[in-house]
Amino acid sequence: MISFAMNQWKPSKEQQLGLISRTFDFCIDELTELQEELDCPDEFIYDFLQVIRNRWSSDSCHSKARQHKRANPNFY
């Protein structure tokens, strides 16, 4: 499933070096800060990321709502 999605869309080199890289760094910094403030184990961060990841599953209601919004921009 993941490889299929990755074959459908690939970021440009500019996107990889810009927004994607900055977003990655931001997420790592925020998760590190969260872990330090909570004094929680790596497993908590891992599970937390799984919850976030599930929002972008093609089966999630969040994903379906985003797809509907893209397909019907005048509806919103």
N, CA, C and O atoms as a Tripos MOL2 file, in Angstrom:
@<TRIPOS>MOLECULE
protein
  304   303    76     0     0
PROTEIN
NO_CHARGES

@<TRIPOS>ATOM
      1 N           0.8330   -1.1930    0.0000 N.3       1 MET1
      2 CA          0.0000    0.0000    0.0000 C.3       1 MET1
      3 C           0.8720    1.2490    0.0000 C.2       1 MET1
      4 O           0.6310    2.1710   -0.7800 O.2       1 MET1
      5 N           1.8740    1.2910    0.8580 N.am      2 ILE2
      6 CA          2.7320    2.4650    0.9280 C.3       2 ILE2
      7 C           3.4990    2.6330   -0.3750 C.2       2 ILE2
      8 O           3.5740    3.7410   -0.9060 O.2       2 ILE2
      9 N           4.0690    1.5560   -0.8970 N.am      3 SER3
     10 CA          4.8320    1.6740   -2.1370 C.3       3 SER3
     11 C           3.9370    2.1200   -3.2870 C.2       3 SER3
     12 O           4.3810    2.8690   -4.1570 O.2       3 SER3
     13 N           2.6770    1.6690   -3.3050 N.am      4 PHE4
     14 CA          1.7510    2.1180   -4.3430 C.3       4 PHE4
     15 C           1.5520    3.6290   -4.2530 C.2       4 PHE4
     16 O           1.6210    4.3260   -5.2650 O.2       4 PHE4
     17 N           1.3070    4.1320   -3.0510 N.am      5 ALA5
     18 CA          1.0910    5.5630   -2.8720 C.3       5 ALA5
     19 C           2.3430    6.3510   -3.2470 C.2       5 ALA5
     20 O           2.2510    7.4170   -3.8560 O.2       5 ALA5
     21 N           3.4980    5.8330   -2.8880 N.am      6 MET6
     22 CA          4.7410    6.5330   -3.2030 C.3       6 MET6
     23 C           5.0060    6.5270   -4.7070 C.2       6 MET6
     24 O           5.6490    7.4460   -5.2150 O.2       6 MET6
     25 N           4.5300    5.5200   -5.4270 N.am      7 ASN7
     26 CA          4.6940    5.4820   -6.8730 C.3       7 ASN7
     27 C           3.7770    6.4720   -7.5770 C.2       7 ASN7
     28 O           4.0450    6.8710   -8.7100 O.2       7 ASN7
     29 N           2.7080    6.8660   -6.9180 N.am      8 GLN8
     30 CA          1.7570    7.7930   -7.5150 C.3       8 GLN8
     31 C           2.2390    9.2370   -7.4410 C.2       8 GLN8
     32 O           1.9550   10.0250   -8.3430 O.2       8 GLN8
     33 N           2.9480    9.5900   -6.4020 N.am      9 TRP9
     34 CA          3.3830   10.9710   -6.2070 C.3       9 TRP9
     35 C           4.7690   10.9800   -5.5960 C.2       9 TRP9
     36 O           5.0440   10.2540   -4.6400 O.2       9 TRP9
     37 N           5.6260   11.7940   -6.1440 N.am     10 LYS10
     38 CA          6.9730   11.9490   -5.6010 C.3      10 LYS10
     39 C           7.2780   13.4400   -5.5130 C.2      10 LYS10
     40 O           7.0420   14.1890   -6.4610 O.2      10 LYS10
     41 N           7.8050   13.8600   -4.3650 N.am     11 PRO11
     42 CA          8.1490   15.2850   -4.2340 C.3      11 PRO11
     43 C           9.3410   15.6370   -5.1150 C.2      11 PRO11
     44 O          10.1970   14.8050   -5.4170 O.2      11 PRO11
     45 N           9.3610   16.8840   -5.5070 N.am     12 SER12
     46 CA         10.5030   17.3720   -6.2830 C.3      12 SER12
     47 C          11.7110   17.5210   -5.3570 C.2      12 SER12
     48 O          11.5710   17.5160   -4.1340 O.2      12 SER12
     49 N          12.8700   17.6490   -5.9400 N.am     13 LYS13
     50 CA         14.0970   17.8640   -5.1570 C.3      13 LYS13
     51 C          13.9510   19.1380   -4.3280 C.2      13 LYS13
     52 O          14.3580   19.1780   -3.1670 O.2      13 LYS13
     53 N          13.3740   20.1730   -4.9250 N.am     14 GLU14
     54 CA         13.1640   21.4460   -4.2210 C.3      14 GLU14
     55 C          12.2430   21.2450   -3.0130 C.2      14 GLU14
     56 O          12.5040   21.7880   -1.9390 O.2      14 GLU14
     57 N          11.1750   20.4740   -3.1830 N.am     15 GLN15
     58 CA         10.2620   20.1990   -2.0680 C.3      15 GLN15
     59 C          10.9620   19.3920   -0.9820 C.2      15 GLN15
     60 O          10.7680   19.6450    0.2070 O.2      15 GLN15
     61 N          11.7730   18.4250   -1.3880 N.am     16 GLN16
     62 CA         12.4940   17.5960   -0.4180 C.3      16 GLN16
     63 C          13.4640   18.4390    0.4090 C.2      16 GLN16
     64 O          13.5670   18.2700    1.6240 O.2      16 GLN16
     65 N          14.1680   19.3410   -0.2590 N.am     17 LEU17
     66 CA         15.1740   20.1450    0.4290 C.3      17 LEU17
     67 C          14.5590   21.3290    1.1790 C.2      17 LEU17
     68 O          15.2000   21.9170    2.0500 O.2      17 LEU17
     69 N          13.3400   21.6670    0.8440 N.am     18 GLY18
     70 CA         12.6820   22.8150    1.4660 C.3      18 GLY18
     71 C          11.6690   22.4080    2.5090 C.2      18 GLY18
     72 O          12.0170   22.0450    3.6320 O.2      18 GLY18
     73 N          10.4110   22.4730    2.1190 N.am     19 LEU19
     74 CA          9.3070   22.2630    3.0510 C.3      19 LEU19
     75 C           9.3540   20.9080    3.7520 C.2      19 LEU19
     76 O           9.1000   20.8330    4.9540 O.2      19 LEU19
     77 N           9.6690   19.8490    3.0330 N.am     20 ILE20
     78 CA          9.6800   18.5170    3.6450 C.3      20 ILE20
     79 C          10.7840   18.4160    4.6940 C.2      20 ILE20
     80 O          10.5580   17.9000    5.7880 O.2      20 ILE20
     81 N          11.9530   18.8990    4.3670 N.am     21 SER21
     82 CA         13.0680   18.8760    5.3140 C.3      21 SER21
     83 C          12.7700   19.7290    6.5490 C.2      21 SER21
     84 O          13.0340   19.3120    7.6760 O.2      21 SER21
     85 N          12.2230   20.9160    6.3290 N.am     22 ARG22
     86 CA         11.8770   21.7950    7.4580 C.3      22 ARG22
     87 C          10.8020   21.1780    8.3430 C.2      22 ARG22
     88 O          10.8730   21.2670    9.5690 O.2      22 ARG22
     89 N           9.8090   20.5530    7.7240 N.am     23 THR23
     90 CA          8.7330   19.9140    8.4830 C.3      23 THR23
     91 C           9.2650   18.7370    9.2790 C.2      23 THR23
     92 O           8.8780   18.5420   10.4320 O.2      23 THR23
     93 N          10.1440   17.9530    8.6810 N.am     24 PHE24
     94 CA         10.7660   16.8320    9.3800 C.3      24 PHE24
     95 C          11.5150   17.3280   10.6110 C.2      24 PHE24
     96 O          11.3340   16.8040   11.7100 O.2      24 PHE24
     97 N          12.3530   18.3380   10.4210 N.am     25 ASP25
     98 CA         13.1260   18.8910   11.5370 C.3      25 ASP25
     99 C          12.2050   19.4250   12.6300 C.2      25 ASP25
    100 O          12.4580   19.2060   13.8150 O.2      25 ASP25
    101 N          11.1390   20.1240   12.2410 N.am     26 PHE26
    102 CA         10.1840   20.6590   13.1970 C.3      26 PHE26
    103 C           9.5310   19.5450   14.0070 C.2      26 PHE26
    104 O           9.4210   19.6400   15.2300 O.2      26 PHE26
    105 N           9.1010   18.4920   13.3250 N.am     27 CYS27
    106 CA          8.4500   17.3620   14.0160 C.3      27 CYS27
    107 C           9.4090   16.6960   14.9950 C.2      27 CYS27
    108 O           9.0280   16.3960   16.1270 O.2      27 CYS27
    109 N          10.6360   16.4650   14.5760 N.am     28 ILE28
    110 CA         11.6290   15.8460   15.4580 C.3      28 ILE28
    111 C          11.8510   16.7130   16.6880 C.2      28 ILE28
    112 O          11.8900   16.2050   17.8080 O.2      28 ILE28
    113 N          11.9960   18.0170   16.4860 N.am     29 ASP29
    114 CA         12.1930   18.9400   17.6110 C.3      29 ASP29
    115 C          11.0030   18.9120   18.5650 C.2      29 ASP29
    116 O          11.1850   18.8710   19.7810 O.2      29 ASP29
    117 N           9.7930   18.9330   18.0240 N.am     30 GLU30
    118 CA          8.5930   18.9350   18.8620 C.3      30 GLU30
    119 C           8.4480   17.6280   19.6330 C.2      30 GLU30
    120 O           8.0890   17.6380   20.8100 O.2      30 GLU30
    121 N           8.7250   16.5080   18.9790 N.am     31 LEU31
    122 CA          8.6250   15.2180   19.6500 C.3      31 LEU31
    123 C           9.6970   15.0600   20.7290 C.2      31 LEU31
    124 O           9.4420   14.4770   21.7830 O.2      31 LEU31
    125 N          10.8760   15.5720   20.4660 N.am     32 THR32
    126 CA         11.9450   15.5450   21.4670 C.3      32 THR32
    127 C          11.5560   16.3790   22.6820 C.2      32 THR32
    128 O          11.7520   15.9610   23.8230 O.2      32 THR32
    129 N          11.0060   17.5560   22.4260 N.am     33 GLU33
    130 CA         10.5510   18.4140   23.5190 C.3      33 GLU33
    131 C           9.4220   17.7480   24.3040 C.2      33 GLU33
    132 O           9.4190   17.7860   25.5340 O.2      33 GLU33
    133 N           8.4740   17.1460   23.6100 N.am     34 LEU34
    134 CA          7.3690   16.4430   24.2640 C.3      34 LEU34
    135 C           7.9080   15.3340   25.1700 C.2      34 LEU34
    136 O           7.4890   15.1980   26.3190 O.2      34 LEU34
    137 N           8.8300   14.5540   24.6400 N.am     35 GLN35
    138 CA          9.3800   13.4500   25.4160 C.3      35 GLN35
    139 C          10.1310   13.9570   26.6440 C.2      35 GLN35
    140 O          10.0330   13.3690   27.7210 O.2      35 GLN35
    141 N          10.8770   15.0420   26.4830 N.am     36 GLU36
    142 CA         11.6080   15.5980   27.6180 C.3      36 GLU36
    143 C          10.6570   16.1320   28.6820 C.2      36 GLU36
    144 O          10.8700   15.9130   29.8750 O.2      36 GLU36
    145 N           9.6080   16.8340   28.2550 N.am     37 GLU37
    146 CA          8.6650   17.4120   29.2200 C.3      37 GLU37
    147 C           7.8460   16.3420   29.9290 C.2      37 GLU37
    148 O           7.5530   16.4750   31.1170 O.2      37 GLU37
    149 N           7.4760   15.2910   29.2200 N.am     38 LEU38
    150 CA          6.6860   14.2240   29.8270 C.3      38 LEU38
    151 C           7.5480   13.1900   30.5460 C.2      38 LEU38
    152 O           7.0620   12.4320   31.3850 O.2      38 LEU38
    153 N           8.8150   13.1740   30.2090 N.am     39 ASP39
    154 CA          9.7280   12.1500   30.7100 C.3      39 ASP39
    155 C           9.1690   10.7570   30.4040 C.2      39 ASP39
    156 O           9.1390    9.8720   31.2590 O.2      39 ASP39
    157 N           8.7320   10.5980   29.1600 N.am     40 CYS40
    158 CA          8.1000    9.3440   28.7400 C.3      40 CYS40
    159 C           9.0840    8.4980   27.9350 C.2      40 CYS40
    160 O          10.0690    9.0150   27.4090 O.2      40 CYS40
    161 N           8.8160    7.2150   27.8410 N.am     41 PRO41
    162 CA          9.7030    6.3240   27.0730 C.3      41 PRO41
    163 C           9.4980    6.4930   25.5610 C.2      41 PRO41
    164 O           8.5000    7.0560   25.1100 O.2      41 PRO41
    165 N          10.4470    6.0020   24.8160 N.am     42 ASP42
    166 CA         10.3690    6.0430   23.3530 C.3      42 ASP42
    167 C           9.0890    5.3760   22.8490 C.2      42 ASP42
    168 O           8.5110    5.8110   21.8530 O.2      42 ASP42
    169 N           8.6500    4.3330   23.5280 N.am     43 GLU43
    170 CA          7.4600    3.6090   23.0970 C.3      43 GLU43
    171 C           6.2280    4.5040   23.0680 C.2      43 GLU43
    172 O           5.3610    4.3420   22.2090 O.2      43 GLU43
    173 N           6.1450    5.4530   24.0100 N.am     44 PHE44
    174 CA          5.0060    6.3680   23.9970 C.3      44 PHE44
    175 C           5.0360    7.2320   22.7440 C.2      44 PHE44
    176 O           4.0050    7.4160   22.0960 O.2      44 PHE44
    177 N           6.1950    7.7590   22.3970 N.am     45 ILE45
    178 CA          6.3320    8.5910   21.1900 C.3      45 ILE45
    179 C           6.0130    7.7530   19.9570 C.2      45 ILE45
    180 O           5.3350    8.2250   19.0450 O.2      45 ILE45
    181 N           6.4890    6.5370   19.9260 N.am     46 TYR46
    182 CA          6.2240    5.6190   18.8130 C.3      46 TYR46
    183 C           4.7200    5.4030   18.6480 C.2      46 TYR46
    184 O           4.1940    5.5070   17.5400 O.2      46 TYR46
    185 N           4.0320    5.1060   19.7420 N.am     47 ASP47
    186 CA          2.5790    4.8860   19.6930 C.3      47 ASP47
    187 C           1.8430    6.1690   19.3160 C.2      47 ASP47
    188 O           0.8600    6.1320   18.5760 O.2      47 ASP47
    189 N           2.3180    7.2890   19.8220 N.am     48 PHE48
    190 CA          1.7390    8.5940   19.5070 C.3      48 PHE48
    191 C           1.8240    8.8630   18.0030 C.2      48 PHE48
    192 O           0.8650    9.3370   17.3940 O.2      48 PHE48
    193 N           2.9660    8.5590   17.4220 N.am     49 LEU49
    194 CA          3.1450    8.7370   15.9780 C.3      49 LEU49
    195 C           2.2300    7.8080   15.1850 C.2      49 LEU49
    196 O           1.7770    8.1670   14.0990 O.2      49 LEU49
    197 N           1.9580    6.6330   15.7120 N.am     50 GLN50
    198 CA          1.0420    5.7080   15.0300 C.3      50 GLN50
    199 C          -0.3560    6.3010   14.9640 C.2      50 GLN50
    200 O          -1.0340    6.1790   13.9440 O.2      50 GLN50
    201 N          -0.7910    6.9430   16.0410 N.am     51 VAL51
    202 CA         -2.1160    7.5930   16.0590 C.3      51 VAL51
    203 C          -2.1610    8.6910   15.0020 C.2      51 VAL51
    204 O          -3.1420    8.8200   14.2700 O.2      51 VAL51
    205 N          -1.0970    9.4770   14.9280 N.am     52 ILE52
    206 CA         -1.0320   10.5490   13.9200 C.3      52 ILE52
    207 C          -1.0110    9.9360   12.5190 C.2      52 ILE52
    208 O          -1.7250   10.3980   11.6280 O.2      52 ILE52
    209 N          -0.2120    8.9160   12.3260 N.am     53 ARG53
    210 CA         -0.0940    8.2470   11.0190 C.3      53 ARG53
    211 C          -1.4430    7.7280   10.5370 C.2      53 ARG53
    212 O          -1.7600    7.8110    9.3510 O.2      53 ARG53
    213 N          -2.2230    7.1990   11.4520 N.am     54 ASN54
    214 CA         -3.5180    6.6290   11.0860 C.3      54 ASN54
    215 C          -4.4770    7.6660   10.5100 C.2      54 ASN54
    216 O          -5.3890    7.3120    9.7640 O.2      54 ASN54
    217 N          -4.2860    8.9290   10.8430 N.am     55 ARG55
    218 CA         -5.1440    9.9900   10.2810 C.3      55 ARG55
    219 C          -4.9660   10.1190    8.7740 C.2      55 ARG55
    220 O          -5.8550   10.6220    8.0860 O.2      55 ARG55
    221 N          -3.8330    9.6740    8.2590 N.am     56 TRP56
    222 CA         -3.5670    9.7730    6.8190 C.3      56 TRP56
    223 C          -3.7650    8.4390    6.1070 C.2      56 TRP56
    224 O          -3.4570    8.3240    4.9210 O.2      56 TRP56
    225 N          -4.2670    7.4440    6.8000 N.am     57 SER57
    226 CA         -4.6190    6.1840    6.1550 C.3      57 SER57
    227 C          -5.7500    6.4620    5.1670 C.2      57 SER57
    228 O          -6.6560    7.2430    5.4600 O.2      57 SER57
    229 N          -5.6980    5.8330    4.0170 N.am     58 SER58
    230 CA         -6.7450    6.0680    3.0170 C.3      58 SER58
    231 C          -8.1160    5.6220    3.5150 C.2      58 SER58
    232 O          -9.1390    6.0160    2.9550 O.2      58 SER58
    233 N          -8.1430    4.8100    4.5540 N.am     59 ASP59
    234 CA         -9.4130    4.3420    5.1280 C.3      59 ASP59
    235 C          -9.9600    5.2490    6.2300 C.2      59 ASP59
    236 O         -11.0930    5.0680    6.6750 O.2      59 ASP59
    237 N          -9.1630    6.2200    6.6710 N.am     60 SER60
    238 CA         -9.6110    7.0390    7.8050 C.3      60 SER60
    239 C         -10.6520    8.0610    7.3670 C.2      60 SER60
    240 O         -10.6650    8.5090    6.2210 O.2      60 SER60
    241 N         -11.5080    8.4130    8.2900 N.am     61 CYS61
    242 CA        -12.5210    9.4290    7.9850 C.3      61 CYS61
    243 C         -11.8570   10.7770    7.6990 C.2      61 CYS61
    244 O         -12.3850   11.5720    6.9210 O.2      61 CYS61
    245 N         -10.7040   11.0410    8.3200 N.am     62 HIS62
    246 CA         -9.9840   12.2970    8.0770 C.3      62 HIS62
    247 C          -9.4970   12.3630    6.6300 C.2      62 HIS62
    248 O          -9.6040   13.4020    5.9780 O.2      62 HIS62
    249 N          -8.9670   11.2540    6.1380 N.am     63 SER63
    250 CA         -8.4960   11.1940    4.7610 C.3      63 SER63
    251 C          -9.6530   11.3540    3.7800 C.2      63 SER63
    252 O          -9.5440   12.0770    2.7900 O.2      63 SER63
    253 N         -10.7480   10.6810    4.0590 N.am     64 LYS64
    254 CA        -11.9180   10.7820    3.1800 C.3      64 LYS64
    255 C         -12.4770   12.2000    3.1670 C.2      64 LYS64
    256 O         -12.9240   12.6820    2.1260 O.2      64 LYS64
    257 N         -12.4530   12.8660    4.3080 N.am     65 ALA65
    258 CA        -12.9220   14.2570    4.3680 C.3      65 ALA65
    259 C         -12.0000   15.1680    3.5620 C.2      65 ALA65
    260 O         -12.4760   16.0560    2.8550 O.2      65 ALA65
    261 N         -10.6850   14.9610    3.6600 N.am     66 ARG66
    262 CA         -9.7430   15.7710    2.8630 C.3      66 ARG66
    263 C          -9.9560   15.5430    1.3750 C.2      66 ARG66
    264 O          -9.9300   16.4930    0.5920 O.2      66 ARG66
    265 N         -10.1660   14.2850    0.9740 N.am     67 GLN67
    266 CA        -10.4050   13.9700   -0.4310 C.3      67 GLN67
    267 C         -11.6910   14.6220   -0.9220 C.2      67 GLN67
    268 O         -11.7400   15.1470   -2.0350 O.2      67 GLN67
    269 N         -12.7190   14.5890   -0.1030 N.am     68 HIS68
    270 CA        -13.9960   15.2090   -0.4700 C.3      68 HIS68
    271 C         -13.8310   16.7190   -0.6130 C.2      68 HIS68
    272 O         -14.3770   17.3260   -1.5340 O.2      68 HIS68
    273 N         -13.0840   17.3130    0.2940 N.am     69 LYS69
    274 CA        -12.8650   18.7610    0.2500 C.3      69 LYS69
    275 C         -12.0930   19.1550   -1.0170 C.2      69 LYS69
    276 O         -12.4100   20.1610   -1.6520 O.2      69 LYS69
    277 N         -11.0790   18.3570   -1.3800 N.am     70 ARG70
    278 CA        -10.3160   18.6370   -2.6040 C.3      70 ARG70
    279 C         -11.1810   18.5050   -3.8480 C.2      70 ARG70
    280 O         -11.0610   19.2900   -4.7890 O.2      70 ARG70
    281 N         -12.0450   17.5160   -3.8420 N.am     71 ALA71
    282 CA        -12.9020   17.2610   -4.9980 C.3      71 ALA71
    283 C         -14.0770   18.2440   -5.0880 C.2      71 ALA71
    284 O         -14.6520   18.4260   -6.1620 O.2      71 ALA71
    285 N         -14.4290   18.8680   -3.9770 N.am     72 ASN72
    286 CA        -15.5940   19.7640   -3.9280 C.3      72 ASN72
    287 C         -15.2480   21.0690   -3.2100 C.2      72 ASN72
    288 O         -15.8590   21.3810   -2.1880 O.2      72 ASN72
    289 N         -14.2870   21.8360   -3.7160 N.am     73 PRO73
    290 CA        -13.8440   23.0420   -2.9990 C.3      73 PRO73
    291 C         -14.9550   24.0840   -2.8120 C.2      73 PRO73
    292 O         -14.9230   24.8440   -1.8440 O.2      73 PRO73
    293 N         -15.9160   24.1300   -3.7050 N.am     74 ASN74
    294 CA        -16.9750   25.1190   -3.5870 C.3      74 ASN74
    295 C         -18.0050   24.7510   -2.5300 C.2      74 ASN74
    296 O         -18.8250   25.5790   -2.1310 O.2      74 ASN74
    297 N         -17.9550   23.5030   -2.0810 N.am     75 PHE75
    298 CA        -18.8680   23.0190   -1.0600 C.3      75 PHE75
    299 C         -18.5140   23.5760    0.3100 C.2      75 PHE75
    300 O         -19.3650   23.6590    1.1950 O.2      75 PHE75
    301 N         -17.2330   23.9610    0.4820 N.am     76 TYR76
    302 CA        -16.7420   24.4010    1.7990 C.3      76 TYR76
    303 C         -16.5920   25.8860    1.8710 C.2      76 TYR76
    304 O         -16.1900   26.4160    2.9070 O.2      76 TYR76
@<TRIPOS>BOND
     1     1     2 1
     2     2     3 1
     3     3     4 2
     4     3     5 am
     5     5     6 1
     6     6     7 1
     7     7     8 2
     8     7     9 am
     9     9    10 1
    10    10    11 1
    11    11    12 2
    12    11    13 am
    13    13    14 1
    14    14    15 1
    15    15    16 2
    16    15    17 am
    17    17    18 1
    18    18    19 1
    19    19    20 2
    20    19    21 am
    21    21    22 1
    22    22    23 1
    23    23    24 2
    24    23    25 am
    25    25    26 1
    26    26    27 1
    27    27    28 2
    28    27    29 am
    29    29    30 1
    30    30    31 1
    31    31    32 2
    32    31    33 am
    33    33    34 1
    34    34    35 1
    35    35    36 2
    36    35    37 am
    37    37    38 1
    38    38    39 1
    39    39    40 2
    40    39    41 am
    41    41    42 1
    42    42    43 1
    43    43    44 2
    44    43    45 am
    45    45    46 1
    46    46    47 1
    47    47    48 2
    48    47    49 am
    49    49    50 1
    50    50    51 1
    51    51    52 2
    52    51    53 am
    53    53    54 1
    54    54    55 1
    55    55    56 2
    56    55    57 am
    57    57    58 1
    58    58    59 1
    59    59    60 2
    60    59    61 am
    61    61    62 1
    62    62    63 1
    63    63    64 2
    64    63    65 am
    65    65    66 1
    66    66    67 1
    67    67    68 2
    68    67    69 am
    69    69    70 1
    70    70    71 1
    71    71    72 2
    72    71    73 am
    73    73    74 1
    74    74    75 1
    75    75    76 2
    76    75    77 am
    77    77    78 1
    78    78    79 1
    79    79    80 2
    80    79    81 am
    81    81    82 1
    82    82    83 1
    83    83    84 2
    84    83    85 am
    85    85    86 1
    86    86    87 1
    87    87    88 2
    88    87    89 am
    89    89    90 1
    90    90    91 1
    91    91    92 2
    92    91    93 am
    93    93    94 1
    94    94    95 1
    95    95    96 2
    96    95    97 am
    97    97    98 1
    98    98    99 1
    99    99   100 2
   100    99   101 am
   101   101   102 1
   102   102   103 1
   103   103   104 2
   104   103   105 am
   105   105   106 1
   106   106   107 1
   107   107   108 2
   108   107   109 am
   109   109   110 1
   110   110   111 1
   111   111   112 2
   112   111   113 am
   113   113   114 1
   114   114   115 1
   115   115   116 2
   116   115   117 am
   117   117   118 1
   118   118   119 1
   119   119   120 2
   120   119   121 am
   121   121   122 1
   122   122   123 1
   123   123   124 2
   124   123   125 am
   125   125   126 1
   126   126   127 1
   127   127   128 2
   128   127   129 am
   129   129   130 1
   130   130   131 1
   131   131   132 2
   132   131   133 am
   133   133   134 1
   134   134   135 1
   135   135   136 2
   136   135   137 am
   137   137   138 1
   138   138   139 1
   139   139   140 2
   140   139   141 am
   141   141   142 1
   142   142   143 1
   143   143   144 2
   144   143   145 am
   145   145   146 1
   146   146   147 1
   147   147   148 2
   148   147   149 am
   149   149   150 1
   150   150   151 1
   151   151   152 2
   152   151   153 am
   153   153   154 1
   154   154   155 1
   155   155   156 2
   156   155   157 am
   157   157   158 1
   158   158   159 1
   159   159   160 2
   160   159   161 am
   161   161   162 1
   162   162   163 1
   163   163   164 2
   164   163   165 am
   165   165   166 1
   166   166   167 1
   167   167   168 2
   168   167   169 am
   169   169   170 1
   170   170   171 1
   171   171   172 2
   172   171   173 am
   173   173   174 1
   174   174   175 1
   175   175   176 2
   176   175   177 am
   177   177   178 1
   178   178   179 1
   179   179   180 2
   180   179   181 am
   181   181   182 1
   182   182   183 1
   183   183   184 2
   184   183   185 am
   185   185   186 1
   186   186   187 1
   187   187   188 2
   188   187   189 am
   189   189   190 1
   190   190   191 1
   191   191   192 2
   192   191   193 am
   193   193   194 1
   194   194   195 1
   195   195   196 2
   196   195   197 am
   197   197   198 1
   198   198   199 1
   199   199   200 2
   200   199   201 am
   201   201   202 1
   202   202   203 1
   203   203   204 2
   204   203   205 am
   205   205   206 1
   206   206   207 1
   207   207   208 2
   208   207   209 am
   209   209   210 1
   210   210   211 1
   211   211   212 2
   212   211   213 am
   213   213   214 1
   214   214   215 1
   215   215   216 2
   216   215   217 am
   217   217   218 1
   218   218   219 1
   219   219   220 2
   220   219   221 am
   221   221   222 1
   222   222   223 1
   223   223   224 2
   224   223   225 am
   225   225   226 1
   226   226   227 1
   227   227   228 2
   228   227   229 am
   229   229   230 1
   230   230   231 1
   231   231   232 2
   232   231   233 am
   233   233   234 1
   234   234   235 1
   235   235   236 2
   236   235   237 am
   237   237   238 1
   238   238   239 1
   239   239   240 2
   240   239   241 am
   241   241   242 1
   242   242   243 1
   243   243   244 2
   244   243   245 am
   245   245   246 1
   246   246   247 1
   247   247   248 2
   248   247   249 am
   249   249   250 1
   250   250   251 1
   251   251   252 2
   252   251   253 am
   253   253   254 1
   254   254   255 1
   255   255   256 2
   256   255   257 am
   257   257   258 1
   258   258   259 1
   259   259   260 2
   260   259   261 am
   261   261   262 1
   262   262   263 1
   263   263   264 2
   264   263   265 am
   265   265   266 1
   266   266   267 1
   267   267   268 2
   268   267   269 am
   269   269   270 1
   270   270   271 1
   271   271   272 2
   272   271   273 am
   273   273   274 1
   274   274   275 1
   275   275   276 2
   276   275   277 am
   277   277   278 1
   278   278   279 1
   279   279   280 2
   280   279   281 am
   281   281   282 1
   282   282   283 1
   283   283   284 2
   284   283   285 am
   285   285   286 1
   286   286   287 1
   287   287   288 2
   288   287   289 am
   289   289   290 1
   290   290   291 1
   291   291   292 2
   292   291   293 am
   293   293   294 1
   294   294   295 1
   295   295   296 2
   296   295   297 am
   297   297   298 1
   298   298   299 1
   299   299   300 2
   300   299   301 am
   301   301   302 1
   302   302   303 1
   303   303   304 2
@<TRIPOS>SUBSTRUCTURE
     1 MET1         2 RESIDUE 1 A MET
     2 ILE2         6 RESIDUE 1 A ILE
     3 SER3        10 RESIDUE 1 A SER
     4 PHE4        14 RESIDUE 1 A PHE
     5 ALA5        18 RESIDUE 1 A ALA
     6 MET6        22 RESIDUE 1 A MET
     7 ASN7        26 RESIDUE 1 A ASN
     8 GLN8        30 RESIDUE 1 A GLN
     9 TRP9        34 RESIDUE 1 A TRP
    10 LYS10       38 RESIDUE 1 A LYS
    11 PRO11       42 RESIDUE 1 A PRO
    12 SER12       46 RESIDUE 1 A SER
    13 LYS13       50 RESIDUE 1 A LYS
    14 GLU14       54 RESIDUE 1 A GLU
    15 GLN15       58 RESIDUE 1 A GLN
    16 GLN16       62 RESIDUE 1 A GLN
    17 LEU17       66 RESIDUE 1 A LEU
    18 GLY18       70 RESIDUE 1 A GLY
    19 LEU19       74 RESIDUE 1 A LEU
    20 ILE20       78 RESIDUE 1 A ILE
    21 SER21       82 RESIDUE 1 A SER
    22 ARG22       86 RESIDUE 1 A ARG
    23 THR23       90 RESIDUE 1 A THR
    24 PHE24       94 RESIDUE 1 A PHE
    25 ASP25       98 RESIDUE 1 A ASP
    26 PHE26      102 RESIDUE 1 A PHE
    27 CYS27      106 RESIDUE 1 A CYS
    28 ILE28      110 RESIDUE 1 A ILE
    29 ASP29      114 RESIDUE 1 A ASP
    30 GLU30      118 RESIDUE 1 A GLU
    31 LEU31      122 RESIDUE 1 A LEU
    32 THR32      126 RESIDUE 1 A THR
    33 GLU33      130 RESIDUE 1 A GLU
    34 LEU34      134 RESIDUE 1 A LEU
    35 GLN35      138 RESIDUE 1 A GLN
    36 GLU36      142 RESIDUE 1 A GLU
    37 GLU37      146 RESIDUE 1 A GLU
    38 LEU38      150 RESIDUE 1 A LEU
    39 ASP39      154 RESIDUE 1 A ASP
    40 CYS40      158 RESIDUE 1 A CYS
    41 PRO41      162 RESIDUE 1 A PRO
    42 ASP42      166 RESIDUE 1 A ASP
    43 GLU43      170 RESIDUE 1 A GLU
    44 PHE44      174 RESIDUE 1 A PHE
    45 ILE45      178 RESIDUE 1 A ILE
    46 TYR46      182 RESIDUE 1 A TYR
    47 ASP47      186 RESIDUE 1 A ASP
    48 PHE48      190 RESIDUE 1 A PHE
    49 LEU49      194 RESIDUE 1 A LEU
    50 GLN50      198 RESIDUE 1 A GLN
    51 VAL51      202 RESIDUE 1 A VAL
    52 ILE52      206 RESIDUE 1 A ILE
    53 ARG53      210 RESIDUE 1 A ARG
    54 ASN54      214 RESIDUE 1 A ASN
    55 ARG55      218 RESIDUE 1 A ARG
    56 TRP56      222 RESIDUE 1 A TRP
    57 SER57      226 RESIDUE 1 A SER
    58 SER58      230 RESIDUE 1 A SER
    59 ASP59      234 RESIDUE 1 A ASP
    60 SER60      238 RESIDUE 1 A SER
    61 CYS61      242 RESIDUE 1 A CYS
    62 HIS62      246 RESIDUE 1 A HIS
    63 SER63      250 RESIDUE 1 A SER
    64 LYS64      254 RESIDUE 1 A LYS
    65 ALA65      258 RESIDUE 1 A ALA
    66 ARG66      262 RESIDUE 1 A ARG
    67 GLN67      266 RESIDUE 1 A GLN
    68 HIS68      270 RESIDUE 1 A HIS
    69 LYS69      274 RESIDUE 1 A LYS
    70 ARG70      278 RESIDUE 1 A ARG
    71 ALA71      282 RESIDUE 1 A ALA
    72 ASN72      286 RESIDUE 1 A ASN
    73 PRO73      290 RESIDUE 1 A PRO
    74 ASN74      294 RESIDUE 1 A ASN
    75 PHE75      298 RESIDUE 1 A PHE
    76 TYR76      302 RESIDUE 1 A TYR
